[in-house]
Amino acid sequence: MIYFDNSATTKVLPEVLDTYNKVSEQIWGNPSSLHNFGEQAFNLLEQSRKQIADLLNVHPDEIYFTSGGTEGDNWVIKGTAIEKREFGKHLITTSVEHAAVRNSFEQLKQLGYDVTYLPVDDEGRISIADLKAAIRPDTTLVSIMAVNNEIGTIQPIQEAAELLKNYPKIHFHVDAVQGLGKGIQDQIFNDRTDFAAFSGHKFHAPRGTGFIYGRRGRRIAPLMNGGGQEKNQRSGTENLPGIVAMAKAIRLVLAKEPSAIETERQIKQLIMDHISKFDKVTIFSKNDATFAPHILCFAIQGVRGETIVHAFEKQGIYISTTSACSSKDHTESGTLNAMQVPDDIATSAVRISLGDHNTLDEAKQFVKVFDQLYEEFDKLS
């Protein structure tokens, strides 16, 4: 099996799974309990918080544990809207966000908030000039993804941060779910980002784990009320085994980040060089510093994306149709639509997403299978 769908989810690393199992078996106390067993659990929870903070060069009290990227995005967006509603109801995001962000803003629109969706260019990237023009006196939030999950565009987070220094009362949120371990932590954790959301299963941690970074001094309303965990910001008994395992996964991923990025770039380039030779292929991703190393989106004209996915699956190669969260809806890519790609090409789009375990030999096997399938598709069309 060749697994090229790492942006959908990654395999839990064996050593991470081992940590999860050990904590589950040995420290099952509730971190909120007053007895010694609860105190052991609490101490381990805080050690994990500090480990993550140290790895990302932030403060431990700026890390809040969640169930993943969707919860994190929902919390920051809706929590900001609620917390700052007396100061304004205008919010800004982009036209290429993940559904967790886009649908959160759509719900807020139904509640009377005004949302501006920034357009993108033919590479799926926003303009800082458009962002500046969109800001109003009643703007309370700007939310921009770090890496587009469909085609891999890296948004100008640092430039947006520089602009927003002139507007210190606006919250700046980054959906960083696709960004950890991809060489852009410095862009995400700049001196103006207020919030960033992360999801554990994107970097070899168990599903149902995640966290947000929340800058000291920035307040958002809690969405989960109850026992007052996470400093009264996110109630619910903490998933201690998952959190400890996630902290270990981050350490392991960041330790091999430089070599992993280099290999991902090489694999991506090999595939791009090969498939670009075919007349009916359109490539939407690039392989330079403005695109993430692990995502390659392309289309074969005249063949629907799901047909391409299943054809590769029969050969033991797993890819996806753009975002896994919407692929079963059989809809065209929202990002490609925002880029004004014609529908007949957008519905043919598929995504390769690489991980630190993928190899050049797998890429060579992929292009061999590609040649075979392309010939079959060509005959059918």
Sequence and secondary structure as in RCSB ss.txt:
>XXXX:A:sequence
MIYFDNSATTKVLPEVLDTYNKVSEQIWGNPSSLHNFGEQAFNLLEQSRKQIADLLNVHPDEIYFTSGGTEGDNW
VIKGTAIEKREFGKHLITTSVEHAAVRNSFEQLKQLGYDVTYLPVDDEGRISIADLKAAIRPDTTLVSIMAVNNE
IGTIQPIQEAAELLKNYPKIHFHVDAVQGLGKGIQDQIFNDRTDFAAFSGHKFHAPRGTGFIYGRRGRRIAPLMN
GGGQEKNQRSGTENLPGIVAMAKAIRLVLAKEPSAIETERQIKQLIMDHISKFDKVTIFSKNDATFAPHILCFAI
QGVRGETIVHAFEKQGIYISTTSACSSKDHTESGTLNAMQVPDDIATSAVRISLGDHNTLDEAKQFVKVFDQLYE
EFDKLS
>XXXX:A:secstr
 EE BTTT     HHHHHHHHHHHHH  S TT SSHHHHHHHHHHHHHHHHHHHHHTS GGGEEEES HHHHHHH
HHHHHHHHTGGG  EEEEETT  HHHHHHHHHHHHTT EEEEE   TTS   HHHHHHH  TTEEEEEEESB TT
T BB  HHHHHHHHTT TTSEEEEE TTTTTTT HHHHT SS  EEEEEGGGTTS TT EEEEE TT     SB 
SS HHHHTB S   HHHHHHHHHHHHHHHHTHHHHHHHHHHHHHHHHHHHTTSTTEEE    STTB TTEEEEEE
TTS HHHHHHHHHHTTEE BSS TTTGGGT   HHHHHTT  HHHHTTEEEEE  TT  HHHHHHHHHHHHHHHH
HHHHH 
